[in-house]
Amino acid sequence: MLTTAQVADVGFSGERRARMRLSELYALDILDRFRPRAWGSPSQFHWVLGPLGAALVAVEAGIDVADLCWRRSLVHELAASRRLALLVGLKGFFCSLVRSARTRLGCRLDEWWSERHCAREWGEVVRPDGYGIWSEADTNLPFLLEYDNGTERLERLAAKLDGYARPAAAAGHPSWVLFSFPSPRSERHTRRVCGSCRNAVTVPKEPAPEVLLLLLSCGHVSMYFDEGVPASEADQWLWTCIECEAEEQQFVRVIATMSGAQVESMTDEQFALIKRADQTAPGR
């Protein structure tokens, strides 16, 4: 599963081209898609294999579709999964590395293991959320990833440190363990709990893209997350209305732009208030 922006990161020069290609593959049943709802409006499309796509992958691998971790109900299961935010965050981390490698000469992501792959490889010794090898020039950097989206208990995270020390001792050299936190506050709390962890390096995250609250030509007001479209370019796109699901709607005006932090702190009632305020504004 990848989001539209993540697909663009790994294989396209821009998100608009990715959207066009993904729509074509969706029409052919090669891909399937869903949009989970969040804070009163859905996020961008999330893409998985469709029936024909699963059959093509199975033929390429020389196995039956039944041997793949695929089923027709996968879109519904993922959309309702409590782990969806974690899965999207993990994929986003590695996709951002692929995007960086595509724009930097001599850089590449040589390995990308999922949580399930790591569990098969190391069993109960250590259970990271991911594993990768970043290569730059003649240097290879293997790393383990712990991705915290604010749901993991700190005591459980601290208990994992001993597990990470075992493969490092067996390999005869230190292992890099990358920790991704949802906020500086979460990082500070983790540092206090994991006080014995030395040689930690803090790398700031990129700022999240702005969130657009748009009035569309169908008359509805909708909020769009992570579309990667600045407010100044909203009129250059056609939008799918979240309220009535009408496609190819033109932008009328931007009602508001907000940061991710502002959106996270906003209730459904506040969102409804913003929409009502615009609908009753003079000149509406």
Secondary structure, 3 states (H helix, E strand, C coil): CEEHHHHHHHHCCCHHHHHHHHHHHHHCCCEEEECCEECCEECCCEEEECHHHHHHHHHHHCCCHHHCCCCCCHHHHHHCCCCHHHHHHHHHHHHHHHHHHHHCCCEEEEEEECHHHHHHHHCCCCCCCEEEEEEECCEEEEEEEEECCCCCCHHHHHHHHHHHHHHHHHHCCCCEEEEECCCHHHHHHHHHHCCCCCCCCCCCCCCCCCEEEEEECCCCEEEECCCCCCHHHHHHCEECCCCCCCCCEEEEEEEEEECHHHHHCCCHHHHHHHHHHHHCCCCC
